[in-house]
Amino acid sequence: MRCGKTPRSGGQIGFNVADGGLNCSRCSDGHASGAVIPVHLGTLKVLQQGLDYDLERLGRLSFGGEAQREASQLLFRFQRFHVGFELRSERFLADCFDASPPGRG
């Protein structure tokens, strides 16, 4: 986190889209509305695992419904901010995330 504090487990913290880092509630004060996205630590841990896994193991990652929603929002907003526009593939990926897995739903 910007302030050097260790995030508390179980709760939400802020992800600063512009800085690409975590913010506690005090560090988030004064940022424009929408610049800091609330996200659970569990979601961030699964994303970190994705960075650490080999490509062959990525299919083993499991996101719960809330974690998947948070991760996709965080990644799409981060990408849009830094690239400056919505990529055509973003809609395709969003549709893939929204689709129910075969045999469910």
N, CA and C atoms as a LAMMPS dump frame, in Angstrom:
ITEM: TIMESTEP
0
ITEM: NUMBER OF ATOMS
315
ITEM: BOX BOUNDS ff ff ff
-5.0000000000000000e+02 5.0000000000000000e+02
-5.0000000000000000e+02 5.0000000000000000e+02
-5.0000000000000000e+02 5.0000000000000000e+02
ITEM: ATOMS id mol type element x y z
1 1 1 N 0.844 -1.172 0
2 1 2 C 0 0 0
3 1 3 C 0.893 1.239 0
4 2 1 N 0.348 2.326 -0.427
5 2 2 C 1.112 3.569 -0.529
6 2 3 C 1.714 3.982 0.806
7 3 1 N 0.963 3.756 1.881
8 3 2 C 1.411 4.197 3.198
9 3 3 C 2.348 3.193 3.872
10 4 1 N 2.496 2.01 3.289
11 4 2 C 3.374 0.998 3.852
12 4 3 C 2.685 0.058 4.824
13 5 1 N 1.4 0.279 5.103
14 5 2 C 0.669 -0.617 5.996
15 5 3 C 0.409 -1.948 5.321
16 6 1 N 0.252 -2.986 6.127
17 6 2 C -0.112 -4.302 5.624
18 6 3 C -1.632 -4.394 5.595
19 7 1 N -2.213 -4.803 4.455
20 7 2 C -3.676 -4.902 4.382
21 7 3 C -4.214 -5.926 5.367
22 8 1 N -5.377 -5.644 5.946
23 8 2 C -6.038 -6.583 6.858
24 8 3 C -6.775 -7.624 6.045
25 9 1 N -6.697 -8.862 6.486
26 9 2 C -7.379 -9.929 5.752
27 9 3 C -8.883 -9.855 5.997
28 10 1 N -9.626 -10.306 4.992
29 10 2 C -11.071 -10.413 5.12
30 10 3 C -11.857 -9.206 4.653
31 11 1 N -11.275 -8.053 4.6
32 11 2 C -12.035 -6.869 4.234
33 11 3 C -11.722 -6.372 2.846
34 12 1 N -12.342 -5.241 2.539
35 12 2 C -12.085 -4.597 1.263
36 12 3 C -11.04 -3.519 1.438
37 13 1 N -10.273 -3.306 0.388
38 13 2 C -9.342 -2.195 0.333
39 13 3 C -9.545 -1.531 -1.018
40 14 1 N -8.853 -0.458 -1.264
41 14 2 C -9.01 0.242 -2.523
42 14 3 C -7.866 -0.044 -3.47
43 15 1 N -8.204 -0.221 -4.754
44 15 2 C -7.19 -0.35 -5.8
45 15 3 C -7.224 0.94 -6.597
46 16 1 N -6.11 1.678 -6.586
47 16 2 C -6.024 2.942 -7.297
48 16 3 C -5.679 2.666 -8.756
49 17 1 N -6.633 2.957 -9.637
50 17 2 C -6.479 2.656 -11.056
51 17 3 C -5.307 3.423 -11.658
52 18 1 N -5.155 4.689 -11.32
53 18 2 C -4.089 5.513 -11.899
54 18 3 C -2.709 5.063 -11.424
55 19 1 N -2.585 4.761 -10.147
56 19 2 C -1.294 4.368 -9.581
57 19 3 C -0.99 2.887 -9.767
58 20 1 N -2.051 2.087 -9.966
59 20 2 C -1.855 0.653 -10.104
60 20 3 C -1.475 -0.014 -8.802
61 21 1 N -1.942 0.541 -7.681
62 21 2 C -1.594 -0.029 -6.392
63 21 3 C -2.728 0.044 -5.399
64 22 1 N -2.465 -0.49 -4.218
65 22 2 C -3.466 -0.558 -3.162
66 22 3 C -3.462 0.696 -2.304
67 23 1 N -4.639 1.05 -1.813
68 23 2 C -4.8 2.186 -0.924
69 23 3 C -5.635 1.783 0.28
70 24 1 N -5.215 2.192 1.452
71 24 2 C -6.087 2.059 2.613
72 24 3 C -7.12 3.184 2.527
73 25 1 N -8.083 3.208 3.417
74 25 2 C -9.127 4.234 3.35
75 25 3 C -8.547 5.634 3.509
76 26 1 N -7.522 5.783 4.338
77 26 2 C -6.915 7.104 4.529
78 26 3 C -6.162 7.569 3.278
79 27 1 N -5.447 6.645 2.629
80 27 2 C -4.724 6.991 1.403
81 27 3 C -5.682 7.29 0.249
82 28 1 N -6.897 6.734 0.309
83 28 2 C -7.873 6.937 -0.764
84 28 3 C -8.562 8.289 -0.678
85 29 1 N -8.525 8.925 0.485
86 29 2 C -9.171 10.225 0.649
87 29 3 C -8.585 11.234 -0.321
88 30 1 N -9.449 12.025 -0.928
89 30 2 C -9.004 13.077 -1.819
90 30 3 C -8.873 12.651 -3.266
91 31 1 N -9.012 11.354 -3.56
92 31 2 C -8.948 10.906 -4.958
93 31 3 C -10.315 11.115 -5.598
94 32 1 N -10.313 11.356 -6.877
95 32 2 C -11.555 11.549 -7.618
96 32 3 C -12.431 10.314 -7.495
97 33 1 N -13.728 10.522 -7.493
98 33 2 C -14.672 9.421 -7.428
99 33 3 C -14.434 8.483 -8.609
100 34 1 N -14.34 7.218 -8.347
101 34 2 C -14.102 6.236 -9.392
102 34 3 C -12.629 5.926 -9.62
103 35 1 N -11.732 6.719 -9.038
104 35 2 C -10.295 6.464 -9.217
105 35 3 C -9.84 5.295 -8.369
106 36 1 N -10.548 5.018 -7.284
107 36 2 C -10.205 3.916 -6.39
108 36 3 C -11.366 2.925 -6.389
109 37 1 N -11.064 1.678 -6.742
110 37 2 C -12.073 0.62 -6.826
111 37 3 C -11.979 -0.25 -5.578
112 38 1 N -13.091 -0.448 -4.858
113 38 2 C -13.049 -1.352 -3.71
114 38 3 C -12.908 -2.8 -4.175
115 39 1 N -12.017 -3.536 -3.527
116 39 2 C -11.763 -4.926 -3.905
117 39 3 C -11.384 -5.725 -2.653
118 40 1 N -11.803 -6.985 -2.619
119 40 2 C -11.452 -7.856 -1.496
120 40 3 C -10.039 -8.402 -1.677
121 41 1 N -9.373 -8.633 -0.568
122 41 2 C -8.015 -9.189 -0.622
123 41 3 C -7.989 -10.565 -1.274
124 42 1 N -9.043 -11.343 -1.072
125 42 2 C -9.109 -12.667 -1.691
126 42 3 C -9.058 -12.585 -3.208
127 43 1 N -9.715 -11.582 -3.772
128 43 2 C -9.686 -11.38 -5.221
129 43 3 C -8.27 -11.076 -5.679
130 44 1 N -7.591 -10.215 -4.94
131 44 2 C -6.216 -9.858 -5.289
132 44 3 C -5.283 -11.055 -5.165
133 45 1 N -5.536 -11.917 -4.188
134 45 2 C -4.701 -13.107 -4.011
135 45 3 C -4.856 -14.069 -5.186
136 46 1 N -6.087 -14.229 -5.694
137 46 2 C -6.295 -15.104 -6.847
138 46 3 C -5.621 -14.508 -8.081
139 47 1 N -5.711 -13.188 -8.262
140 47 2 C -5.026 -12.54 -9.385
141 47 3 C -3.513 -12.719 -9.272
142 48 1 N -2.994 -12.625 -8.057
143 48 2 C -1.555 -12.832 -7.847
144 48 3 C -1.164 -14.259 -8.203
145 49 1 N -2.007 -15.22 -7.825
146 49 2 C -1.736 -16.613 -8.185
147 49 3 C -1.659 -16.758 -9.7
148 50 1 N -2.536 -16.063 -10.411
149 50 2 C -2.519 -16.111 -11.867
150 50 3 C -1.207 -15.624 -12.441
151 51 1 N -0.605 -14.642 -11.801
152 51 2 C 0.698 -14.153 -12.252
153 51 3 C 1.803 -15.153 -11.949
154 52 1 N 1.658 -15.879 -10.864
155 52 2 C 2.689 -16.82 -10.429
156 52 3 C 2.609 -18.178 -11.112
157 53 1 N 1.421 -18.561 -11.599
158 53 2 C 1.224 -19.881 -12.196
159 53 3 C 1.859 -19.962 -13.579
160 54 1 N 2.274 -21.177 -13.947
161 54 2 C 2.661 -21.463 -15.327
162 54 3 C 1.386 -21.47 -16.169
163 55 1 N 1.526 -21.277 -17.471
164 55 2 C 0.355 -21.265 -18.352
165 55 3 C -0.457 -22.558 -18.251
166 56 1 N 0.217 -23.675 -18.065
167 56 2 C -0.483 -24.96 -17.978
168 56 3 C -1.388 -25.037 -16.743
169 57 1 N -1.052 -24.296 -15.704
170 57 2 C -1.806 -24.36 -14.445
171 57 3 C -2.901 -23.307 -14.342
172 58 1 N -2.956 -22.341 -15.258
173 58 2 C -3.93 -21.249 -15.148
174 58 3 C -5.373 -21.737 -15.119
175 59 1 N -5.669 -22.807 -15.813
176 59 2 C -7.021 -23.348 -15.825
177 59 3 C -7.485 -23.849 -14.47
178 60 1 N -6.583 -24.025 -13.548
179 60 2 C -6.926 -24.507 -12.201
180 60 3 C -7.387 -23.402 -11.264
181 61 1 N -7.147 -22.143 -11.664
182 61 2 C -7.584 -21.034 -10.803
183 61 3 C -9.094 -21.022 -10.703
184 62 1 N -9.59 -20.746 -9.527
185 62 2 C -11.027 -20.737 -9.315
186 62 3 C -11.45 -19.405 -8.698
187 63 1 N -12.274 -18.679 -9.429
188 63 2 C -12.842 -17.424 -8.932
189 63 3 C -14.271 -17.676 -8.511
190 64 1 N -14.639 -17.222 -7.324
191 64 2 C -16.038 -17.206 -6.941
192 64 3 C -16.744 -16.099 -7.711
193 65 1 N -18.057 -16.053 -7.652
194 65 2 C -18.822 -15.056 -8.408
195 65 3 C -18.438 -13.626 -8.097
196 66 1 N -18.324 -13.289 -6.825
197 66 2 C -17.955 -11.928 -6.423
198 66 3 C -16.521 -11.605 -6.814
199 67 1 N -15.623 -12.559 -6.629
200 67 2 C -14.223 -12.341 -6.997
201 67 3 C -14.085 -12.147 -8.501
202 68 1 N -14.834 -12.902 -9.274
203 68 2 C -14.786 -12.755 -10.73
204 68 3 C -15.293 -11.382 -11.143
205 69 1 N -16.371 -10.923 -10.531
206 69 2 C -16.917 -9.601 -10.84
207 69 3 C -15.91 -8.511 -10.5
208 70 1 N -15.306 -8.603 -9.311
209 70 2 C -14.326 -7.602 -8.89
210 70 3 C -13.092 -7.606 -9.797
211 71 1 N -12.606 -8.801 -10.119
212 71 2 C -11.399 -8.914 -10.943
213 71 3 C -11.633 -8.354 -12.341
214 72 1 N -12.762 -8.683 -12.939
215 72 2 C -13.014 -8.172 -14.286
216 72 3 C -13.199 -6.662 -14.27
217 73 1 N -13.889 -6.126 -13.272
218 73 2 C -14.054 -4.673 -13.176
219 73 3 C -12.691 -3.994 -13.005
220 74 1 N -11.887 -4.528 -12.127
221 74 2 C -10.562 -3.949 -11.869
222 74 3 C -9.693 -3.986 -13.128
223 75 1 N -9.627 -5.133 -13.778
224 75 2 C -8.769 -5.273 -14.951
225 75 3 C -9.248 -4.425 -16.123
226 76 1 N -10.565 -4.398 -16.375
227 76 2 C -11.074 -3.598 -17.49
228 76 3 C -10.88 -2.102 -17.233
229 77 1 N -11.148 -1.651 -16.015
230 77 2 C -10.975 -0.224 -15.706
231 77 3 C -9.506 0.178 -15.76
232 78 1 N -8.621 -0.685 -15.259
233 78 2 C -7.185 -0.414 -15.287
234 78 3 C -6.697 -0.308 -16.728
235 79 1 N -7.097 -1.259 -17.564
236 79 2 C -6.714 -1.26 -18.971
237 79 3 C -7.231 -0.019 -19.682
238 80 1 N -8.512 0.305 -19.483
239 80 2 C -9.105 1.484 -20.142
240 80 3 C -8.391 2.761 -19.746
241 81 1 N -8.051 2.885 -18.472
242 81 2 C -7.375 4.089 -17.996
243 81 3 C -6.02 4.254 -18.672
244 82 1 N -5.25 3.183 -18.713
245 82 2 C -3.877 3.288 -19.196
246 82 3 C -3.755 3.249 -20.723
247 83 1 N -4.673 2.566 -21.393
248 83 2 C -4.653 2.548 -22.853
249 83 3 C -5.37 3.774 -23.405
250 84 1 N -6.4 4.211 -22.696
251 84 2 C -7.117 5.424 -23.099
252 84 3 C -8.392 5.175 -23.873
253 85 1 N -8.702 3.92 -24.169
254 85 2 C -9.937 3.594 -24.865
255 85 3 C -10.277 2.129 -24.607
256 86 1 N -11.514 1.763 -24.954
257 86 2 C -11.958 0.384 -24.769
258 86 3 C -11.491 -0.458 -25.948
259 87 1 N -10.811 -1.546 -25.671
260 87 2 C -10.384 -2.47 -26.722
261 87 3 C -11.586 -3.276 -27.213
262 88 1 N -11.592 -3.623 -28.484
263 88 2 C -12.693 -4.434 -29.027
264 88 3 C -12.792 -5.767 -28.304
265 89 1 N -11.661 -6.319 -27.902
266 89 2 C -11.671 -7.613 -27.226
267 89 3 C -12.31 -7.538 -25.84
268 90 1 N -12.432 -6.332 -25.28
269 90 2 C -13.018 -6.203 -23.945
270 90 3 C -14.463 -6.671 -23.928
271 91 1 N -15.244 -6.313 -24.926
272 91 2 C -16.644 -6.765 -24.979
273 91 3 C -16.726 -8.277 -25.106
274 92 1 N -15.865 -8.842 -25.941
275 92 2 C -15.841 -10.287 -26.111
276 92 3 C -15.526 -10.968 -24.781
277 93 1 N -14.502 -10.492 -24.079
278 93 2 C -14.125 -11.08 -22.795
279 93 3 C -15.223 -10.896 -21.757
280 94 1 N -15.859 -9.726 -21.752
281 94 2 C -16.96 -9.488 -20.811
282 94 3 C -18.099 -10.469 -21.075
283 95 1 N -18.397 -10.722 -22.34
284 95 2 C -19.435 -11.699 -22.676
285 95 3 C -19.038 -13.097 -22.223
286 96 1 N -17.757 -13.429 -22.349
287 96 2 C -17.277 -14.74 -21.89
288 96 3 C -17.416 -14.874 -20.38
289 97 1 N -17.106 -13.805 -19.638
290 97 2 C -17.223 -13.843 -18.188
291 97 3 C -18.679 -13.973 -17.76
292 98 1 N -19.581 -13.342 -18.505
293 98 2 C -21.002 -13.365 -18.139
294 98 3 C -21.691 -14.661 -18.497
295 99 1 N -21.122 -15.404 -19.425
296 99 2 C -21.757 -16.656 -19.868
297 99 3 C -21.678 -17.705 -18.777
298 100 1 N -22.767 -18.447 -18.605
299 100 2 C -22.761 -19.542 -17.646
300 100 3 C -21.947 -20.705 -18.201
301 101 1 N -21.164 -21.377 -17.348
302 101 2 C -20.418 -22.53 -17.814
303 101 3 C -21.385 -23.611 -18.333
304 102 1 N -20.941 -24.443 -19.284
305 102 2 C -21.817 -25.503 -19.8
306 102 3 C -22.334 -26.377 -18.671
307 103 1 N -23.602 -26.735 -18.76
308 103 2 C -24.208 -27.605 -17.747
309 103 3 C -24.764 -26.839 -16.555
310 104 1 N -24.589 -25.528 -16.528
311 104 2 C -25.125 -24.73 -15.416
312 104 3 C -26.054 -23.67 -15.998
313 105 1 N -27.012 -23.286 -15.183
314 105 2 C -27.779 -22.135 -15.474
315 105 3 C -28.888 -22.181 -16.371
